[in-house]
Amino acid sequence: MTPAATKQASGLFVTVNGEPTPLTDLSWYQTAPCGCTCAVTLAETEWYVIATEADAWRRFYEDDDPSLMKRDQERGYVLDLDAISKVKERLQVRCPHEPKWGVPPTPGLEGFAWAAPSALNVRRNARLHLIPADSVDTQDWRAPYPDTACGESPRKRWTAQRWDTAGRIECSRCLRVATAAVSA
């Protein structure tokens, strides 16, 4: 017998649209500020039960910097519990809004790029910084270390590859510099 075959459903029911519904028939959906569904997770599997909204928030952001969850909540992302059968309907359409997901793009600076420290042992929650664009993803390891827009001088190499920058929060001082430049 496999572990999956021996696991029993929790037997939990919640009220959805005025009807008691087994948690096994539900999913938690994350909705962006524009109203489009952007993510989904099952409310119950053989490995976990997500019965509360607080648990759902933690599940969506379990591998990310906790401040990313806080930022998304402040931007207006919300979670709701709905039928598993609505997954296709809710996720089938690409977000048609401008800006995408109803969230304005992060401001930048001319000649700079948002980049993450380029190292295998960097903290999971290391912040993105604005770095001179010609210093990002450099292969010349003899080149001088660049300063950040906020004035920090960390002795690091930087990468702007999407897989290195996704799920990271921007340095608040670099963000203030970029915002001030856009407003000027």
N, C-alpha and C positions, 0 to 999 in steps of 0.2 A: 504494500500500500504506500502511495506517495504521501508526503506531508500535506499536500493540497487536498487530498481525498479525506483526510482525517479532520481537517479544520471545519468547525461549525460556524454558521452565521451568528452574529452577535445577538440577533433577535430584537435589535433596537428599531423603534418606529419613531418617526418625526412627522409633524403636521406640515404638509405642503399643499397650498391652495385649499385649505380647510379639510383635507383628507389625511388620515393616518397612512403613512407610506413607509415600507421597510427601507432602512438605510442602504441595503444592498441594491435597491433600484434607483439610487440617486448619485449625482455627481456634484462636486463643487465647481462652479464656473467663476472665472475671474473676468470682470467686465472693465474695460478701459474707460477713461473719462468721456470719450465720444459715444459710448453706448455699445460698442462692438465687443463681442466675447473674444478674449485673447488667450485664454488658457483654461484647462480643465483637469480635474483629478477625480478619481472615484472616491466616493464617501466611505466605502468599505471594500476591502479585499481580504484575501486569506492572510495578509501580513499586517494590516493596520485598519483601524476604525477612526474616521474623522467625523465626530458627532457635533462639534461646535465650530463656530466661525473662527475663534482664536486658534483652534487646532488646525483649521484649514489654512490660515495665514502662515502658520509655522511650516506646514507641509509644502506649500508653494515655494517658500524661501529657505528650506532646510539647508541647502548647500551654499547659500549666498551670505554676503555681509548683512547683518541685521538692519543696518541703516538703509539698505536698499528697499526693504519692506516698508520701513517708516516713510521713506521718500515717496514710494508709490501710493501709499495710503494718503499722504498729504496732497498728491497730484489728483486724487479722486478715483483711483482704482477701487473697485468694490468686489465682494464675493457674494454669491447667492447659491442656494441649494435648489437643484432642479432635477428632473428626470434624466436618467442615462439616455433614454431614447431621443433626447433633443440634441445630443452631441453633434450629429451630422448637420442638423439645421442651424445650430448656433456657430459652428466653426467652419462651415462650408464657404462662407463669403469672406473675401479679403476686405480689410478695413478700407473703405473708399474715402475716408476723411482726410482733410488737410488742415493742420498737420496730422500725420498718421497717429492713430490712437488718441487724438485730441491733445497731444502733449507737444508743445513747441520744441524744436530742436535745441540742443545745448549750444549756447553761443560759443564762438571761437575767436581767435585772433588771426589776422593776416600773417601768413608765414609761420604759423604755429599749428601743431596737431595735438589732439588729446591722445595721450599715450600712457601705458602701464609700464612699471619696471620690468625689464626683460631678464628674468632669472627664475630658475626652478624652485628656489627656496624662498620666494617672496611671500609675505603674509597674504592670506586669502583676502583680507579686506584692505590691501594696499590701494591707495587712492590714485585716480587718473590725474595727471598734471598736463598743463600746456607746455610743450617742448618745441624748440625751433624745429620746423619740419625737416630740415636737412640733417638733423641729429637722430631722427627716428629710424629704426630698423637699419642702422648703419652696420656694415660688415667690417669696417675699419676699427679694430679694437685698440688701435693706438691713438685714435682721435680723442681730443679732450672731452671730459664729461660736460654735458650742457647744463646751463642753469634753467630753472623752471620760470614760468611767467610770474609766479608768486614770490620769487626771490630765493627759493630754496636751492641749495647746491648739493643735492645728493650725489654720491659717487656711484651712479648707476647708468646702465644702458637702457634704452627705451624701445618699446614696440607698440605699434598702432594696429596690429593684426586683430581682427574682430574677435577671434577666439581668446585673445589675451585681455581684451578690454571689456567684453560683455560682462554684465553683472557687477560692474565696479562703479563706485560713486566718485564724482569729480571732486577734486580738492576745492574747498570752499573759497580759499584765497585766490586761486587761479580763476574760479568762476566769477568772483567779484571783479577781477581785472578785465575779464572778457565782457562781462555785462556793462561795465563802465565804458569800455571802448565802443560797444554797440550803441549805447545811449548817447555818446558824445557826437 
